[in-house]
Amino acid sequence: MSLQTLKVLSLLLSYPEAEMLEALDEMAAVVEQENLLLEDHKKSVLALIDSYRGADLMDSQEDYVALFDRGRFLSLHIFEHVHGESRDRGQAMVNLLQMYEAHGFEMSTHELPDYIPLFLEFLSQQEQAEAVQLLQDAMPVLSLLGARLTERGSEFRAIFDALAGFAGEPEALEEIRQQAATEGEDETVVYMDEIWEDEAVSFMGAGDACKSQTPATSPITITPRDQFLKAQNRSL
């Protein structure tokens, strides 16, 4: 079974390219015909697709970079929000990469394995039950991003609302929304260059522990649930 709607969401969350703008009709048709999303979420995703019609590509790219690439709060890398710069992040990357390889999924991009558009592309090729389970595991991060986008009035929140409707909301949703509403400005926007230079992490350099570990649980499981919220509080 192929979940092409997740592939559409992956494309919408990726850096805009001319090929995507040329495929808007096809993307909208997939969302309509596959009918994977709740009705309200489907309408919001279709509205996001429509927002690109007639748009200037360079303007879209500039808006995308300003939103997602100017700090950590809206980083599209799952483990950035869980492990930050810790050594655990490297092992988590390796575990996720091993899961991709075990499913025969080949990364056709230079992005790290936890890049959310890449993760969604992988899920689009899985059975629905497995895709739902893996999304549930990542939902604390995805819901936080959705809440932060909602606070900013961004149409991209439609993607994360749709994923929550498809897979289910996390137990800590109210705490996550409260954090997004009260956390203030992303200070890494000001200090981004020096912070990211000081804390650069290479997942291939995680050490000997990364050689042959196979996780007993999902490689993106965020447990216990308060671990995620504590990690977020430390980043503020």
PyMOL commands that set and color helices and strands:
alter all, ss='L'
color gray80, all
select helices_A, chain A and resi 4-12+18-22+24-34+39-51+57-68+78-80+87-102+116-123+128-151+157-167+173-182+188-198+203-205+208-210+225-235
alter helices_A, ss='H'
color red, helices_A
deselect
rebuild
show_as cartoon
